[in-house]
Amino acid sequence: MGAGEVAMTSSAKQERPLRIGVNALQIQPGRALSVGIYLRSLLEGVARVDAHNEYLIFVSPGTAGRFDLGRPNLREVVCKGTGVGRPVRILYEQAVLPRVLRRLGVDVLFSPENSAPLRLPCRSVLGLQMMMMFTMPECFPRSKRGYFRYIMRRAAPRADRVVCVSASIAKEAQQYLGVPPSKTTVIHEAPAPCFRPMPLGEAQGIVESKYSIGGDYFLAVATMAPYKNLLRIVEAYAKARKTHGVAEALVVAGGEGEWPGYRQQVLSAVEREGVAESVRFIGQVPQEDLLPLYSAAVALVFPSLCESFGLPVVEAMACGCPVITSNYSCLPETAGGAALLVDPFSSDSIAAGIASVASSPSLQRDLRQRGLARAARLSWEDCGRRLVTVFQQVCGVADRPGI
């Protein structure tokens, strides 16, 4: 039995295991990177604590093997024909998947990303990853916004339980979807075990050899999306250099996203503000490279306008990287009193935060220590344990020994 697994009593072992379906069809190759990492991390946590129940993970052909954790009670079910585009995937999810669930005798389906089949032969647990279709609708194309608003307004009230990654999301689910607090469970995310402090010299060596970045820098981990607030980050960074004498570079790690117009605004701001020589865009980086990038940074700058949880905040903390983040959305909740909070709508506030950290080694030490303590309180194993409890509760077996 692995560390953290719960020993089952003889009477519990005689109980029929629950058959739990996991809807991973929305995770397509090259898309939904963050939710793919989230779901794998969550399933790894589940696997550590639950060797009793059976998990069937429904995947498209292009992502087969991504959730193969080598556990006998977790296996993938490849759904042929679902990897040829969003309309086909949606049709399969709504019309075919319920029949598959009935044939396989699934007791409860967990849909981790905002949508679920509306007619199910079993219990339903819906995961809410974001509410930006309601809180920042202008950031999304009309068709995508319309579909998700339609499906979320119907799937959430039908679900037996709605799992939210922050209390902020749970509050928005009540406001926009009519989900009462009694039907929501908040399960925070956690940094992956790979995120840990790395010796500064080692981290700097990796960053310089892989990305040709030498010297001190602030790090922004963000896709080129309006809600990530990169435009204000660039403007604030320029003010910090001009007004406060900040000398460190700014490194931006993240994909180009689906907003080419916004990307052009950010690049134009870099030129307009005269900081082109000190701002580096290194694109989407693999998870293993984030460890040295966080560890070598003076601080993470993450003043996002809207997040479901804000995983880079606790990833950076786990690496001993000081964090500057928003006093808005879920981010104060995620930071847990261990970050410097700024007003994300004010470039002056963000600039002042950057300057404060740059000029104060004692503040850096304080944020580093508080961040490490905050990150240590979060684990995917605990997330997995709480999720299994939800499955047991909605299936009416919460009184069984086990978790």
C-alpha positions as CSV (number, residue, x, y, z in Angstrom):
1,M,0.0,0.0,0.0
2,G,1.4,3.4,-1.0
3,A,2.0,6.2,1.5
4,G,-1.2,8.1,2.2
5,E,-3.6,5.3,1.1
6,V,-6.3,4.5,3.5
7,A,-6.4,1.0,4.9
8,M,-9.8,-0.6,4.3
9,T,-11.5,-2.7,6.9
10,S,-12.7,-6.2,6.0
11,S,-16.3,-5.0,5.9
12,A,-15.5,-2.1,3.6
13,K,-13.6,-4.4,1.3
14,Q,-16.7,-6.5,0.9
15,E,-18.8,-3.5,-0.3
16,R,-19.1,-3.1,-4.1
17,P,-16.7,-0.4,-5.3
18,L,-18.2,2.6,-6.9
19,R,-17.7,2.9,-10.6
20,I,-16.7,6.5,-11.2
21,G,-16.6,8.0,-14.7
22,V,-14.3,11.0,-15.4
23,N,-15.2,13.1,-18.5
24,A,-11.8,14.1,-20.0
25,L,-13.2,14.6,-23.5
26,Q,-12.8,18.4,-23.4
27,I,-9.0,18.0,-23.1
28,Q,-7.8,17.9,-26.7
29,P,-4.2,17.8,-28.0
30,G,-2.6,21.2,-28.0
31,R,-5.6,22.8,-26.2
32,A,-6.8,23.2,-22.6
33,L,-3.3,22.7,-21.3
34,S,-4.1,24.0,-17.8
35,V,-7.1,21.9,-17.2
36,G,-5.2,18.9,-18.5
37,I,-2.5,19.5,-15.8
38,Y,-5.2,20.1,-13.2
39,L,-7.0,16.8,-14.0
40,R,-3.9,14.7,-14.1
41,S,-2.7,16.2,-10.8
42,L,-6.2,15.6,-9.2
43,L,-6.3,12.0,-10.4
44,E,-2.8,11.4,-9.1
45,G,-4.1,12.6,-5.7
46,V,-7.2,10.4,-6.0
47,A,-4.9,7.4,-6.8
48,R,-2.9,7.9,-3.7
49,V,-5.9,7.7,-1.4
50,D,-8.4,5.4,-3.1
51,A,-7.5,1.9,-4.1
52,H,-11.0,0.7,-3.6
53,N,-13.3,2.4,-6.1
54,E,-13.0,2.0,-9.9
55,Y,-12.3,5.0,-12.2
56,L,-13.1,5.1,-15.9
57,I,-11.5,8.1,-17.6
58,F,-13.1,8.9,-20.9
59,V,-10.6,10.4,-23.3
60,S,-10.3,11.3,-27.0
61,P,-7.9,9.3,-29.2
62,G,-5.4,12.2,-29.3
63,T,-5.0,12.2,-25.5
64,A,-4.9,8.5,-24.9
65,G,-2.2,7.6,-22.3
66,R,-2.2,11.1,-20.7
67,F,-4.1,9.8,-17.7
68,D,-2.6,6.3,-17.5
69,L,-1.3,6.3,-13.9
70,G,-0.4,2.7,-13.7
71,R,-3.1,1.9,-11.1
72,P,-5.3,-1.1,-11.6
73,N,-8.4,0.8,-10.4
74,L,-7.9,3.7,-12.9
75,R,-8.1,3.0,-16.6
76,E,-8.8,5.1,-19.7
77,V,-11.7,4.5,-22.1
78,V,-10.9,5.8,-25.6
79,C,-13.9,7.4,-27.3
80,K,-13.3,7.1,-31.0
81,G,-14.3,9.9,-33.2
82,T,-14.2,12.6,-30.5
83,G,-10.9,14.2,-31.6
84,V,-12.0,15.7,-34.9
85,G,-13.4,19.1,-33.6
86,R,-15.4,20.7,-30.9
87,P,-18.9,20.2,-32.6
88,V,-18.4,16.5,-32.9
89,R,-17.0,16.3,-29.3
90,I,-20.1,18.2,-28.0
91,L,-22.5,15.9,-29.9
92,Y,-20.7,12.8,-28.6
93,E,-20.7,14.2,-25.0
94,Q,-24.5,14.9,-25.1
95,A,-25.8,12.0,-27.2
96,V,-23.4,9.1,-27.0
97,L,-21.6,9.3,-23.7
98,P,-24.8,8.9,-21.6
99,R,-25.4,5.5,-23.4
100,V,-21.8,4.4,-22.8
101,L,-22.2,5.3,-19.1
102,R,-25.3,3.2,-18.8
103,R,-23.7,0.3,-20.6
104,L,-20.7,0.4,-18.3
105,G,-22.8,0.7,-15.1
106,V,-21.2,4.0,-14.0
107,D,-22.5,5.3,-10.7
108,V,-21.4,8.9,-10.9
109,L,-19.8,11.0,-13.7
110,F,-17.2,13.7,-12.8
111,S,-17.0,16.4,-15.5
112,P,-14.1,18.7,-14.4
113,E,-14.4,21.6,-16.8
114,N,-17.7,23.6,-16.8
115,S,-19.9,21.4,-19.0
116,A,-21.5,18.0,-18.7
117,P,-24.1,15.8,-20.5
118,L,-27.5,17.1,-19.6
119,R,-29.3,13.7,-19.6
120,L,-27.4,11.2,-17.5
121,P,-28.2,7.7,-16.3
122,C,-26.1,8.3,-13.1
123,R,-25.2,10.9,-10.5
124,S,-23.3,14.0,-11.6
125,V,-20.5,16.0,-10.1
126,L,-19.6,19.1,-12.1
127,G,-16.3,20.9,-11.8
128,L,-16.3,24.7,-12.3
129,Q,-12.9,25.9,-13.6
130,M,-13.9,29.4,-14.6
131,M,-16.8,31.8,-14.7
132,M,-15.3,34.4,-17.1
133,M,-18.0,33.7,-19.6
134,F,-20.2,35.6,-17.2
135,T,-17.8,38.0,-15.4
136,M,-15.7,39.0,-18.5
137,P,-17.8,37.9,-21.5
138,E,-16.1,40.4,-23.8
139,C,-13.0,38.3,-23.7
140,F,-14.6,35.4,-25.7
141,P,-16.0,34.9,-29.2
142,R,-19.8,35.1,-29.3
143,S,-20.2,31.4,-30.3
144,K,-17.9,30.1,-27.5
145,R,-19.5,32.4,-24.9
146,G,-23.0,31.5,-26.0
147,Y,-22.4,27.7,-25.8
148,F,-20.8,27.7,-22.4
149,R,-23.3,30.1,-20.9
150,Y,-26.1,27.8,-22.2
151,I,-24.6,24.6,-21.1
152,M,-23.4,25.8,-17.7
153,R,-26.8,27.3,-16.8
154,R,-28.3,23.9,-17.4
155,A,-25.6,21.5,-16.3
156,A,-24.9,23.2,-12.9
157,P,-28.5,23.1,-11.5
158,R,-28.8,19.4,-12.7
159,A,-25.6,18.3,-10.9
160,D,-25.8,16.5,-7.6
161,R,-22.7,18.5,-6.5
162,V,-20.7,21.3,-8.0
163,V,-16.9,21.3,-7.1
164,C,-15.3,24.8,-7.2
165,V,-11.6,25.5,-7.1
166,S,-12.1,28.6,-4.9
167,A,-14.8,30.2,-2.7
168,S,-14.8,33.0,-5.2
169,I,-16.0,30.6,-8.0
170,A,-18.6,29.1,-5.6
171,K,-20.0,32.6,-5.0
172,E,-20.2,33.3,-8.7
173,A,-21.9,30.0,-9.3
174,Q,-24.6,31.0,-6.9
175,Q,-24.9,34.5,-8.5
176,Y,-24.9,33.5,-12.2
177,L,-26.0,29.8,-12.2
178,G,-28.3,29.7,-9.2
179,V,-26.3,26.9,-7.4
180,P,-27.0,27.1,-3.7
181,P,-24.1,26.9,-1.2
182,S,-25.4,23.6,0.0
183,K,-24.6,22.0,-3.4
184,T,-21.1,23.4,-3.7
185,T,-17.8,22.0,-2.4
186,V,-14.6,24.1,-2.5
187,I,-11.5,22.1,-3.3
188,H,-8.4,24.3,-3.7
189,E,-5.7,23.4,-6.2
190,A,-2.2,22.7,-5.2
191,P,1.3,23.0,-6.6
192,A,2.7,19.8,-8.2
193,P,5.3,18.0,-6.1
194,C,8.0,19.0,-8.6
195,F,7.7,22.6,-7.4
196,R,10.3,23.0,-4.6
197,P,13.1,25.4,-3.8
198,M,16.1,25.0,-6.2
199,P,19.5,26.4,-5.3
200,L,19.8,29.9,-6.8
201,G,23.0,29.2,-8.7
202,E,21.6,26.0,-10.2
203,A,18.4,27.7,-11.2
204,Q,20.2,30.7,-12.8
205,G,22.4,28.4,-14.8
206,I,19.5,26.5,-16.2
207,V,17.6,29.7,-17.1
208,E,20.7,31.2,-18.8
209,S,21.5,28.0,-20.8
210,K,18.0,27.3,-21.9
211,Y,16.6,30.9,-22.4
212,S,19.7,33.1,-22.5
213,I,18.5,35.1,-19.6
214,G,21.2,36.4,-17.4
215,G,20.9,38.7,-14.4
216,D,17.9,39.4,-12.1
217,Y,14.4,39.5,-13.4
218,F,10.7,39.6,-12.5
219,L,8.6,36.8,-13.9
220,A,5.1,37.0,-15.4
221,V,3.4,33.6,-16.1
222,A,0.5,34.4,-18.3
223,T,-1.1,33.7,-21.7
224,M,-1.6,36.7,-24.0
225,A,-5.2,37.1,-22.8
226,P,-7.0,40.3,-21.7
227,Y,-7.9,38.9,-18.2
228,K,-4.2,38.1,-17.5
229,N,-3.5,41.9,-17.5
230,L,-0.3,41.8,-19.4
231,L,-0.8,45.2,-20.9
232,R,-0.9,46.8,-17.4
233,I,2.0,44.6,-16.3
234,V,4.1,46.1,-19.1
235,E,3.0,49.6,-18.4
236,A,3.6,49.1,-14.6
237,Y,7.0,47.7,-15.3
238,A,8.0,50.7,-17.4
239,K,6.8,53.0,-14.6
240,A,8.8,51.1,-12.0
241,R,11.9,51.5,-14.2
242,K,11.4,55.2,-14.9
243,T,10.0,56.4,-11.6
244,H,11.5,54.0,-9.0
245,G,14.8,53.0,-10.7
246,V,14.0,49.3,-11.0
247,A,16.8,47.7,-13.0
248,E,15.7,44.0,-13.2
249,A,14.4,42.6,-16.5
250,L,10.8,41.4,-17.0
251,V,10.4,37.8,-18.4
252,V,7.0,36.7,-19.7
253,A,6.3,33.0,-20.0
254,G,3.1,31.9,-21.6
255,G,1.4,31.0,-24.9
256,E,0.0,33.5,-27.5
257,G,-3.6,32.6,-26.7
258,E,-6.6,33.2,-28.9
259,W,-6.5,37.0,-28.8
260,P,-4.2,38.3,-31.5
261,G,-5.5,41.9,-31.2
262,Y,-4.6,41.9,-27.5
263,R,-1.2,40.4,-28.2
264,Q,-0.5,43.2,-30.6
265,Q,-1.5,45.8,-27.9
266,V,1.0,44.3,-25.5
267,L,3.8,44.2,-28.0
268,S,3.0,47.8,-29.0
269,A,3.1,48.9,-25.4
270,V,6.6,47.4,-25.0
271,E,7.8,49.5,-27.9
272,R,5.9,52.6,-26.8
273,E,7.2,52.5,-23.2
274,G,10.8,52.0,-24.4
275,V,11.4,48.8,-22.5
276,A,11.9,46.4,-25.5
277,E,15.5,45.7,-24.4
278,S,14.5,44.6,-20.9
279,V,11.3,42.6,-21.6
280,R,11.7,39.0,-22.9
281,F,8.8,36.9,-24.2
282,I,9.8,33.2,-24.0
283,G,6.5,31.7,-25.0
284,Q,4.9,28.6,-23.5
285,V,7.4,26.6,-21.4
286,P,7.2,23.0,-20.2
287,Q,6.3,22.5,-16.6
288,E,9.8,21.3,-15.7
289,D,11.2,24.6,-16.8
290,L,9.0,26.6,-14.5
291,L,10.9,25.3,-11.5
292,P,14.1,27.1,-12.3
293,L,12.3,30.1,-13.7
294,Y,10.4,30.6,-10.5
295,S,13.5,29.8,-8.3
296,A,15.7,32.4,-10.1
297,A,13.1,35.2,-10.2
298,V,13.1,38.2,-7.9
299,A,9.3,37.8,-7.7
300,L,6.3,36.5,-9.7
301,V,4.1,39.4,-11.0
302,F,0.6,38.0,-11.3
303,P,-2.0,40.9,-11.1
304,S,-4.7,39.0,-13.0
305,L,-8.1,40.5,-13.4
306,C,-9.9,37.2,-13.2
307,E,-8.9,33.7,-12.1
308,S,-10.6,30.5,-10.9
309,F,-7.7,29.8,-8.6
310,G,-4.4,31.2,-9.9
311,L,-2.1,28.1,-9.8
312,P,1.1,30.0,-10.7
313,V,0.8,31.9,-7.3
314,V,1.2,28.7,-5.2
315,E,3.6,27.1,-7.7
316,A,5.9,30.1,-7.3
317,M,5.5,30.1,-3.5
318,A,6.4,26.4,-3.4
319,C,9.7,27.3,-5.1
320,G,10.4,30.1,-2.6
321,C,9.6,32.8,-5.1
322,P,8.0,36.0,-3.6
323,V,4.6,36.8,-5.2
324,I,3.0,40.0,-6.2
325,T,-0.7,39.4,-7.0
326,S,-4.1,41.0,-7.2
327,N,-6.3,42.1,-4.4
328,Y,-9.2,41.1,-6.6
329,S,-11.1,37.9,-7.7
330,C,-10.0,34.7,-6.0
331,L,-6.3,35.7,-5.7
332,P,-6.3,37.0,-2.0
333,E,-7.9,33.6,-1.1
334,T,-5.3,31.7,-3.1
335,A,-2.4,33.8,-1.6
336,G,-3.6,33.2,1.9
337,G,-1.9,36.2,3.3
338,A,1.5,35.2,1.8
339,A,1.7,37.6,-1.1
340,L,2.0,41.4,-1.7
341,L,-1.4,42.4,-3.0
342,V,-1.9,45.2,-5.5
343,D,-4.8,46.8,-7.4
344,P,-4.8,45.1,-10.8
345,F,-6.8,48.0,-12.4
346,S,-4.0,50.4,-11.5
347,S,-0.6,50.4,-13.2
348,D,0.7,52.7,-10.5
349,S,-0.2,50.2,-7.8
350,I,1.4,47.3,-9.7
351,A,4.5,49.5,-10.3
352,A,4.7,50.3,-6.6
353,G,4.5,46.6,-5.7
354,I,7.3,45.8,-8.1
355,A,9.5,48.6,-6.8
356,S,8.8,47.6,-3.1
357,V,10.0,44.1,-3.7
358,A,13.0,45.1,-5.8
359,S,14.2,47.6,-3.2
360,S,13.7,45.5,-0.1
361,P,15.6,42.2,0.6
362,S,13.8,41.9,3.9
363,L,10.4,42.0,2.2
364,Q,11.6,39.4,-0.3
365,R,12.7,37.1,2.6
366,D,9.3,37.7,4.4
367,L,7.3,36.9,1.3
368,R,9.5,33.9,0.6
369,Q,9.0,32.4,4.0
370,R,5.3,33.1,4.1
371,G,4.9,31.7,0.6
372,L,6.6,28.4,1.5
373,A,4.4,28.0,4.5
374,R,1.3,28.7,2.4
375,A,2.2,26.2,-0.3
376,A,3.0,23.5,2.2
377,R,-0.6,23.6,3.4
378,L,-1.9,22.5,0.0
379,S,-1.5,19.1,-1.6
380,W,-3.1,17.1,-4.4
381,E,-3.5,14.2,-2.1
382,D,-5.8,16.2,0.1
383,C,-7.7,17.4,-3.0
384,G,-8.1,13.7,-4.1
385,R,-9.3,12.7,-0.6
386,R,-11.9,15.4,-0.6
387,L,-13.1,14.6,-4.1
388,V,-13.5,10.9,-3.2
389,T,-15.6,12.0,-0.2
390,V,-17.8,14.0,-2.6
391,F,-18.3,10.9,-4.8
392,Q,-19.3,8.8,-1.8
393,Q,-21.7,11.5,-0.5
394,V,-23.6,11.9,-3.8
395,C,-23.9,8.1,-4.1
396,G,-25.2,7.7,-0.6
397,V,-22.2,5.8,0.8
398,A,-20.5,8.5,2.8
399,D,-20.9,6.4,6.0
400,R,-18.7,3.6,4.6
401,P,-15.2,3.3,6.1
402,G,-12.5,4.1,3.7
403,I,-11.6,7.7,3.1
